[in-house]
């Protein structure tokens, strides 16, 4: 909707890049504030967060590149663009988690207590990221006739993302932003009363899997190959991201039960 925040001569500051930076900053601030409150080594955690974020971004880009190999082979510069969402969040999350487990073990950082701080931080940052998606007009919604439908008119945004212009669409980016902020609030409440290490992170995985599965029904930017099952409507179809969400939901539930049982034992 507003893909460009500011132009200063040859320098263009894109709104998506701005919100992405705000999201990363907000997430790091949350981790720092909570780690300090709990008496953790803040410097060690911030160093870890830097590397995990970097690996997550690379992972998100890598999955995007593999999924659209021919396009990015011809347009490699767009992989580094901050004009719009340039990565697959679930891919970045997976790469980040694997790296975090290995890095935490190497540096002697307690895994699950730290993960309980990371979960809310990711939810908070992701909420800002989806505001960036709305501004950039990427990850857009399906056509609809609802009173709160949004109409995009920026030709620049269309050229960047292919979003349909002058067509009422579900503001699915705002749906997910709001749900991510709500998830952050719920996780923060659980953090203050958690009964075992890993409880908060387990709920993050469960909650986000449900959020993304739900919002996928309103996405309008997927191509046919992104669907495992293609029905007559969105609600009778099943996209690949929804399959990942079902796997994530199952993993979150299993993780919750395993860590809860470990605590009771």
N, C-alpha and C positions, 0 to 999 in steps of 0.2 A: 504494500500500500504506500509506504514511504521508504523505498529501498536505499535512498541516499540521505544521510543525515546532514552532511556538510561538504561543500566543495571549497577548497582553498587553492586556487590556481590549478596546478597540475595534480594536486592531491585530492583524492576523493575518499571520504570517510563513510563507509556503508553502515546502515543502521543495524544490519545483522551482526557485523563484526563488533559494533559497539555493545549490543546486548550480550553477545558471547563473552566479551571481556568483563562486563558487569556480572554475568553469571559465574564465571570462574572466580572473580574477586569475592563475590558473596559467599561462595562455597568455601574458599580458603579462609575467609574471615570466620565463618562458623566453626570450622575445624580448629582454628587457632584459639578462639574464645572458649570452646568447650574443653579442649586439651589443657588449656591453662587452668580452667576451673577444676578439672579433675587431677591436676598435678602431673600431667604427662610431659614428656620432653618435646616442647613445641618446635624447636629447631629441627629435630630429627623428623617429626611428622610433616612439617612443611617441605623439607627436602624430598621426602617420600611422595608427597602430593604432587610436587612439580614433575617428577619422573612418571608417575602414574597417569597424570593428565596428558603428558607428552605422548606416551605409548598409546593411550586411549584415542587421541586424535589421529595418530598414524594408523591405528587399527580401523577406525571409522573410515578413513580415506581409502585404505587398502580394500575393504569390503566393497566400497562404492566403485573403485576401479575395476575390481573383478566382475561386479554385476553389470557394469556398462563399459566393458573392455574396449570395444571398437570405438566408442565415442571419445573416451579419454585418451586413447592412443593417438587420435587425431587432434585432440584439444588438451594436451597435458597441463597447460597453464591454468586451466579451470580447477584443477585439483587443489590449488593453493589459494583460490579466490575466497575472499571474505564477504562477497556480495550476497551470498545466499547459503543455505545449509549445504555443506559440502562433505557430508559423511553419513554413515549408517550408524545411528546411536547404539543399537543393540550389538553391532559388531565392535564398536569402540568400547562398550561396557565389558564385553567378553574378554577382549585383549587386555583391558585395564585390570580386570580381576585376576587373570592368570599371572600377569606381571607383578601385581601387588602381593600375591601369595609368595612368590619367589623372592621378591625384594624384601618383604617384611621378615622372612625367615633368615635371610642373609644378614640383615641389620639388627636382628633381635627385637623387632617391634612386635608387640602382642597383636595377633591377627584379629580376633573377634572383637575385643574392646575398641580397636581402631576402626574396624569395619562399621561398628555402631555409630561412629561419628561421620564416616564417609557416606552412609546411606542418606541421611537427611541433607547433607551438603550437596550431593548429586541431585536430589529432588529439587532443592532450592535453585541451583544453577540451571537445571533443565527448564524450570519454569521461565526464567529470563531468556533462555535460548529459544523457547517457543514464541515469546514475544518478538524476538528477532526474526523468526520465520514468518510471522504475520506481517511484519514491516517489509520484509524482502519479497513477500508474496510467494514463498516456496512452501512445500508441504501443504498445499491448499486443499480445500474441501470440495465435496460434490455440489452440484447445482441443487438449489432448493427454493421454496417459496415462503419460507418462514419469516416472521416479522423482523427477526434479528439477522437475517442474511446480509452479507456484505458484498459490495460491488467494487471490483478493482478496475482502475482506469489508466494506470501507468503503462505506457508503451515500453518503457525501459524495463519494468518488472516483467512484462510479457516476454520480452526478448531474453531476459535472464532465466526465467523459470517455465515459460510456456503456459502460464496461468490464463484461463479464458477471461477476456475483458468484457465489461458491461453485462455480466451475468451474475445474478444473485447466487452466492455460494455459502455453504456452511463455514462459519469461522472456526474451523476445526483446530487451528493453531491456538486460538484463545481457549477452546474447550480444554486442550491438553495443558496449556499454561496454568489455568485455574486449578485443574486437578493435581498438577505437580506441586503447586503452592499449598494446596490442601494436604497433600501427602507429606510435605515437609512439616506442616503444623502437627499432624498426627504422629509422625515419627519423633518429633521433638518432645511431645507429651509422653510417648512411650519411653524415650531415652531417660527422662527424669525419674521414671518408676520401673525401669527394666528389672527383670528377675534373674536373667542370666545373660552372659556375654554372647553376642550374635543374635539376640532377639530382635533388636532394632533393624539390623541389616536384613534378616529374614523377612521381616514385614516390608522392607523396602522392595525386595525382589517380588514378593507376592502382590503388593499394591500396584507397583508399576506395571507388572504383567497384566493385571486387570484393567488398568487405565488405558494402556496401549491397545489391548484387544478391543476395548469398547470404542475408542476414538478411530480405529481403523475402519469402522463401518461408515464413517463420514468423510474419509479421504477420497479425493478425486484425482490425485496425481499419479496413480499407479498404472503401469502398462499391463497388458494381459499376462505376460510371463511372470508377473509378481503374484499371480493367483494360483493356488493349488487346486481349488475348486471354483468354477465360475458359474454362478446361478443366474436366475433372472433378475435378481436385485442384490444390493450390497449385503442384505441380511441373510441371503441364502448362498453367499459366497464365502470362501475362506482364503485369505491372503497368506503369503509366506511369513510376513511379520506376525500374523496371528498365530501361526504354527509355533514360531519362536516364543511367543507369549505363553502358549500352553505348556511348552517345555520349561519356561522360566517359572511359571506358576507351580508346576509339579516340583521343580528343584527347590523353590522357596519353602514349600510345605514340608518336604523331606528334611531340608536343612533345619527348619524350626523344630521338628520333632527330634532329630538327632541331637541337637545342641541342648534342648530341654531335658532329654533323657540323660545326657552326659552330666548335666548339672545335678539332677536328682540322684545319680549314682555316686 
